[in-house]
């Protein structure tokens, strides 16, 4: 399947899967704003992206699709909607497996779609760095182990300092869900992991790395970096560490150089995010993972002047694009529900001092009224999504209580 040679000068019909995810919502808005016709797909009937003013048509994906039926469903969607381009997602790549070659002409991933399939999984990524010939790529991977079925994992896990996080890929274990497990002791990990490895065969184990979460985001095409953004997480959910709810565009040359070396070693085509933990007190940092897809904090890039989805489509279509780097110091928050969840997790933590909790409440109010702080869902000509999320937030907390 390929339309690429016919679309270098016109608007495209683009399929954006997983329209319930924030990265997909930002992608829908970017491409719709650029004049493309966006068809959004999701297995969730209330997917936020379906409600975007920039979504031209929504496609409900059946929940019972299997590895055997997913490619046929996708082919039908492409045919029925005359799709020119499909935005890759982790689920899409994992479900297609080796059949990704059938859709090579529709995916903005360069000449080798198997590279996308390979590196969207964490195990293959860290294998390339830890077991490759370039020894310099083993730097800044402190406390990362590759685990395989049959390994003496007891001895190997004993070298890590708890807590230990073990990541299992859906991409490498067809039909099994992705999973991240936390263990607060080596003994707990040693007991639980053998049966998990019997099922998944491989996993990545990482010890906790101190510091803040930071990310380096690239668009690399035909050997050239066309767009760059760095950010640091200011708030996470829960407050002790997790997904980002408030972040700021940022710059650190050492982290950028490390990320650039890795993205070039992978000979990457397309967009990608390298996520690190960075310790401000020491300057040390460690790579946590690589996202070979659009990421949840993509709205920050749009507000900071780097329109990654539009640039990716332009690059894929053969249009000339100038290299761009994001403005530094731009802040953006996922206000409802994630910033509320961040605050709630902090208020419920008995280890946090009352003075800190009061400051957190005041900060939440100040950020809400600060004109210099963007909100993911408060987007030009599409602000209805903000109010939808606001209205849905109380229900999320009631269902938890």
C-alpha positions in Angstrom: 0.0 0.0 0.0 1.5 3.4 -1.0 0.2 6.8 -1.9 3.3 8.6 -1.1 4.4 9.5 -4.7 1.0 11.2 -5.3 0.7 13.5 -2.2 3.8 15.7 -2.2 1.9 18.9 -2.9 -1.6 18.4 -1.4 -3.4 18.0 1.8 -3.5 14.4 3.0 -6.0 12.1 4.6 -4.4 10.9 7.8 -5.4 8.1 10.1 -4.6 8.8 13.8 -5.1 5.7 16.0 -5.6 5.6 19.7 -7.6 8.9 19.7 -8.2 8.5 23.4 -4.5 9.2 24.2 -3.3 12.7 24.8 -0.5 12.4 22.2 -3.0 11.4 19.6 -5.3 14.4 20.6 -2.4 16.8 20.0 -1.6 15.0 16.7 -5.2 15.4 15.5 -5.1 19.1 16.4 -1.8 19.7 14.7 -2.7 18.0 11.4 -6.2 19.3 11.3 -4.9 22.9 11.8 -2.4 22.3 9.0 -5.2 21.6 6.6 -5.1 17.8 6.5 -8.2 15.6 6.8 -7.9 13.7 10.0 -9.6 10.4 10.6 -9.4 9.3 14.2 -9.6 5.7 15.4 -10.1 4.3 18.9 -11.6 1.3 20.7 -13.1 3.7 23.2 -16.5 5.2 22.2 -15.9 8.4 24.3 -12.3 9.0 23.0 -11.5 12.6 23.5 -10.0 12.9 20.0 -13.4 12.0 18.5 -14.7 15.3 19.9 -12.0 17.5 18.6 -13.0 20.2 16.1 -10.0 19.1 14.0 -11.3 15.5 13.6 -13.1 15.0 10.3 -14.3 11.5 11.0 -14.1 9.0 13.8 -13.7 5.2 13.4 -14.6 2.9 16.3 -12.2 0.0 16.5 -13.7 -3.3 17.7 -12.4 -4.3 21.1 -12.1 -7.9 20.2 -9.5 -7.5 17.5 -6.7 -10.1 17.7 -3.3 -10.4 16.2 -4.8 -12.3 13.3 -7.6 -9.8 12.6 -6.0 -6.4 13.3 -4.3 -6.1 9.9 -7.5 -6.9 8.0 -9.4 -4.3 10.0 -6.7 -1.7 9.4 -6.7 -2.5 5.7 -10.4 -2.0 5.5 -10.2 1.4 7.3 -7.4 2.5 4.9 -9.4 1.4 1.9 -12.8 2.8 3.0 -11.4 6.2 4.0 -8.9 6.5 1.2 -6.1 7.0 3.7 -2.8 8.4 2.5 -0.8 8.2 5.8 -1.1 6.3 9.1 0.4 7.7 12.3 2.2 4.9 14.1 1.2 4.0 17.7 2.6 1.4 20.0 -0.5 -0.7 19.8 -0.7 -0.5 16.0 3.0 -1.6 15.6 2.6 -4.3 18.1 -0.5 -5.7 16.6 0.8 -5.7 13.0 4.0 -7.5 13.9 5.8 -8.8 10.8 2.8 -7.6 8.7 4.0 -4.1 9.2 5.7 -4.4 5.8 2.2 -4.5 4.2 1.7 -0.9 5.3 5.2 0.4 4.7 4.1 3.0 2.2 1.6 4.5 4.6 3.9 4.8 7.7 6.2 7.8 8.2 9.1 5.7 9.3 11.6 5.8 6.5 12.6 3.0 4.2 12.7 0.2 6.8 9.4 -0.2 8.8 11.0 -3.2 10.7 13.2 -0.6 12.5 10.0 0.9 13.9 8.8 -2.5 15.0 12.1 -3.3 16.6 12.8 -0.2 18.6 9.2 0.5 19.8 10.0 -2.3 22.3 12.2 -1.5 25.3 14.2 -4.7 25.2 15.5 -4.3 21.7 16.4 -0.7 22.4 18.5 -1.4 25.4 20.0 -4.5 23.8 21.3 -2.2 21.0 23.0 0.0 23.5 24.2 -2.6 26.1 25.3 -5.3 23.7 26.3 -3.3 20.6 29.8 -2.6 19.4 29.8 1.1 20.4 31.0 1.1 24.0 30.2 4.7 24.5 26.5 3.9 24.3 26.8 1.9 27.5 27.3 5.2 29.4 24.4 6.7 31.3 22.6 3.3 31.6 23.4 2.8 35.2 21.4 0.0 36.8 19.9 -1.4 33.7 19.8 -5.2 33.0 18.5 -7.3 30.1 16.8 -10.4 31.5 16.0 -13.5 29.4 14.2 -16.7 30.1 16.7 -19.2 31.6 19.1 -16.5 33.0 20.4 -16.7 36.5 18.3 -13.8 37.5 18.8 -14.2 41.2 22.5 -13.3 40.9 21.9 -10.5 38.4 19.1 -8.8 40.3 21.2 -8.8 43.4 23.5 -6.2 41.7 20.6 -3.7 41.6 19.6 -1.2 44.3 15.9 -1.3 45.1 13.3 -0.2 44.2 13.6 -2.2 41.0 11.3 -1.6 38.0 10.9 -4.4 35.5 9.4 -3.7 32.1 7.8 -6.2 29.8 7.0 -5.4 26.2 3.8 -6.2 24.4 5.7 -5.9 21.1 8.0 -8.8 21.9 5.2 -10.9 23.5 2.5 -11.1 21.0 -0.9 -11.2 22.6 0.2 -10.2 26.1 -0.2 -6.7 27.5 2.7 -4.4 28.3 3.5 -4.3 32.0 5.7 -2.5 34.4 6.3 -4.0 37.9 7.9 -2.4 40.9 9.7 -4.4 43.5 10.9 -2.8 46.8 13.4 -5.6 47.4 15.6 -7.9 45.4 14.0 -10.9 47.1 10.6 -10.0 45.9 11.8 -9.5 42.3 13.7 -12.8 42.4 10.6 -14.7 43.5 8.1 -13.1 41.1 10.1 -12.8 37.8 10.7 -16.4 36.8 7.1 -17.2 35.9 6.8 -13.8 34.2 9.8 -14.6 32.0 8.2 -17.9 31.1 5.4 -15.9 29.6 7.2 -12.9 28.1 10.7 -14.5 27.5 12.5 -11.1 28.0 12.4 -8.1 30.2 14.3 -4.9 31.1 15.1 -4.4 34.8 16.2 -0.9 36.1 17.0 0.3 39.5 15.6 3.6 40.7 17.4 6.7 39.3 17.2 9.9 41.5 16.2 13.2 40.1 13.6 14.7 37.8 12.2 13.2 34.6 13.6 14.9 31.5 13.0 14.2 27.8 14.7 14.8 24.5 12.4 14.8 21.5 13.6 14.6 17.9 12.3 14.5 14.4 15.0 12.9 12.3 14.6 12.3 8.6 17.0 11.1 5.9 19.9 11.4 8.3 19.1 15.0 9.5 17.6 16.2 12.7 14.8 18.5 11.7 13.2 19.4 15.0 14.3 19.2 18.7 12.7 19.9 22.0 13.8 19.2 25.6 11.6 19.3 28.6 11.7 18.6 32.3 8.9 17.3 34.4 7.8 19.7 37.2 4.8 17.6 38.5 4.1 13.9 38.2 1.2 11.6 39.0 1.5 10.4 41.7 3.7 13.2 43.1 6.4 10.6 44.0 6.9 9.7 40.3 4.9 8.8 37.3 3.3 10.4 34.3 3.9 14.1 33.7 1.1 16.6 34.6 3.2 19.9 34.5 6.3 20.3 32.3 8.6 23.0 31.0 10.6 23.2 27.8 14.3 23.2 28.9 17.8 22.6 27.7 20.8 20.7 29.0 23.7 20.2 26.5 25.1 17.0 28.1 21.7 15.2 28.0 21.1 16.5 24.5 24.4 15.2 23.3 23.8 11.8 24.8 20.3 11.6 23.2 21.6 12.7 19.8 24.3 10.1 19.8 21.7 7.4 20.5 19.2 8.5 17.9 21.9 8.6 15.3 23.2 5.2 16.3 19.7 3.8 15.8 19.7 5.4 12.3 16.3 6.6 13.2 13.6 7.9 10.8 10.6 9.8 12.2 9.8 11.1 15.7 11.2 9.8 18.9 11.6 10.7 22.6 14.4 9.6 24.9 13.4 9.8 28.5 16.0 10.3 31.3 16.2 10.8 35.0 18.4 13.8 35.7 19.9 14.7 39.1 20.3 18.5 39.4 22.6 18.2 42.4 25.2 16.1 40.6 24.4 16.6 36.9 24.2 12.8 36.5 21.5 11.3 34.3 20.3 7.8 33.2 18.3 6.7 30.2 14.9 5.2 31.1 13.3 4.5 27.8 12.7 5.5 24.2 9.2 6.2 22.8 9.2 5.6 19.0 5.8 7.4 18.7 4.1 10.6 19.6 4.2 11.2 23.3 1.7 12.3 26.0 3.2 15.7 26.5 3.1 16.6 22.8 1.0 19.7 23.4 4.0 21.4 25.1 5.9 21.1 21.8 3.0 22.8 19.9 3.0 25.7 22.4 6.8 25.9 22.3 6.9 26.4 18.6 7.8 22.9 17.3 4.9 21.3 15.4 6.2 17.8 15.3 3.2 16.1 13.6 3.0 18.7 10.8 6.7 18.6 10.2 6.7 14.7 10.2 4.0 14.7 7.5 5.8 17.3 5.5 9.1 15.3 5.7 7.3 12.1 4.7 5.6 13.8 1.7 8.9 15.1 0.5 8.4 18.8 1.3 11.4 21.0 2.2 11.4 21.9 5.9 13.8 24.0 7.9 15.3 22.7 11.1 13.7 24.1 14.3 14.4 24.1 18.0 11.8 24.7 20.7 11.7 27.9 22.8 12.9 27.4 26.4 10.9 28.2 29.5 7.4 27.4 28.1 5.2 25.6 30.6 2.2 23.4 29.9 0.0 21.4 32.3 -2.6 18.6 31.8 -4.9 20.4 34.3 -7.9 18.1 34.3 -7.6 15.4 35.6 -3.8 15.0 36.0 -2.9 18.2 37.9 -5.8 17.5 40.2 -4.5 13.9 40.7 -1.0 15.2 41.4 -2.3 17.5 44.1 -4.6 14.9 45.5 -1.8 12.3 45.8 0.3 14.9 47.6 -2.5 15.8 50.0 -3.2 12.2 50.9 0.5 11.4 51.6 1.0 11.3 55.4 4.7 11.8 54.9 4.3 15.2 53.4 4.4 18.2 55.9 1.2 20.3 56.2 3.2 23.4 55.1 4.2 21.7 51.9 0.6 20.7 51.2 -0.7 24.2 51.8 2.0 25.5 49.3 0.9 22.9 46.8 -2.7 24.1 47.0 -1.7 27.7 46.5 0.6 26.8 43.6 -2.3 24.9 41.9 -4.5 28.1 42.2 -1.7 30.4 41.0 -0.9 28.2 38.0 -4.6 28.1 37.1 -4.7 31.8 36.7 -1.2 32.4 35.3 -1.4 33.7 31.7 2.1 32.3 31.0 1.1 28.7 31.7 -0.6 26.7 28.9 -3.0 23.9 29.4 -2.9 20.8 27.1 -6.6 20.9 26.3 -7.0 24.7 26.2 -6.2 24.8 22.5 -7.1 27.4 19.9 -10.5 26.7 18.2 -10.8 23.5 20.2 -11.4 24.5 23.8 -14.5 22.3 24.2 -12.2 19.4 25.1 -11.0 21.3 28.1 -14.5 21.6 29.5 -15.3 18.0 28.7 -12.2 16.9 30.8 -13.2 19.4 33.6 -16.7 17.9 33.7 -15.5 14.3 33.8 -12.9 14.9 36.6 -15.3 14.7 39.6 -16.6 11.4 38.4 -13.1 9.9 38.2 -12.5 10.6 41.9 -16.0 9.4 42.9 -15.4 6.1 41.2 -12.2 5.6 43.2 -13.7 6.4 46.5 
